[in-house]
Amino acid sequence: MSATRDFDARAMALLIVGAVLIAPGSAAAQSAPAGDRDGAVYLISHEVETAQTDSNGSNSSSTSRNVVAERVLKVRPDGLELEYDFPRGTKAQDRERDWRFPLRVLRPAAGPPTLLDRPAMEARITRWLKKSRLTRADCGRWIFTWNAFRIECDPQSALAAIADIDLRPGELRDGGAYRDPAAAAAMTLGKTLSANGAASFGATIAADPEHVRRERAEADVAVAEINGKPVTLDDALRARSREAVSGTITVSFETDPAGVVRQRSRVTKLEITRADGVVENRTVTETVRRREISGAAGSR
């Protein structure tokens, strides 16, 4: 696993920024929705489509899809004990590629989730590093194998994986506030009803240009590291500060007739005028779907 090849910087940046732009928001309040009960198992699919064009006539796109099983271990007065794992039938060699699962967390009624099995995760990280012929000194590095990724060795980093697929956004109501980290301000949700009585909540708001510039600068740092030509984040931020950024973020939640969120869609549309005058247009569409299943999906 080395990063000695000189990859095209723009293509690499699209891979990295496409992932970075997935930044799920959090509502003002959190609560366990109806339907959560001990032993309930869900399959959660996470799909991301990224498309980019520019005024020079170039275009590129990428698509990714992951599926995770979520089990409600226990409904507690102070929150939920949850386990996230690979779906049933996942091959052993596929499990070995990702030390994060199974991941057990406490999701409190308010506040961020906390890890419940850190020692077990530390042991898996050690085995994963050894099998990958890596050491703790490699932690934090960006490398390219079949994709660009950062070598993570901190169990806390696994919480980002479930933040991306969290469909318990808190209180959803007409006129309620919803905060997306990549937005310039809080959204005010609007409510619509389908023919079967299910409600949808959504809003569109301006993207935060500074947030976008920082993500692009962080991608530049990663690309430079992979190519063996490191740059500092400060230098990357100065270079990106000359770009003009505009765009929107549209978020929508679909619920079933019982009020349980079954799908979240998030579409980010950006227009970026680079310092050299080239105009980039990028669309990132993220869809998370959650459905209850029977059987022992996620069991080992």
Secondary structure, 3 states (H helix, E strand, C coil): CCCCCCCCHHHHHHHHHHHHCCCCCEECCCCCCCCCCCCCEEEEEEEEEEEEEECCCCEEEEEEEEEEEEEEEEEECCEEEEEEECCCCCCHHHHCCCCCCCEEEEEECCCCCEECCHHHHHHHHHHHHHHCCCCHHHCCCEEECCCEEECCCCHHHHHHHHHCCCCCCCCCCCCCEEECCCECCCEECEEEECCCCCEEEEEEEEECHHHHHHHHHHHHHHHHHHCCCCCCHHHHHHHHCCCEEEEEEEEEEEECCCCCEEEEEEEEEEEEECCCCCEEEEEEEEEEEEEEECCCCCCC
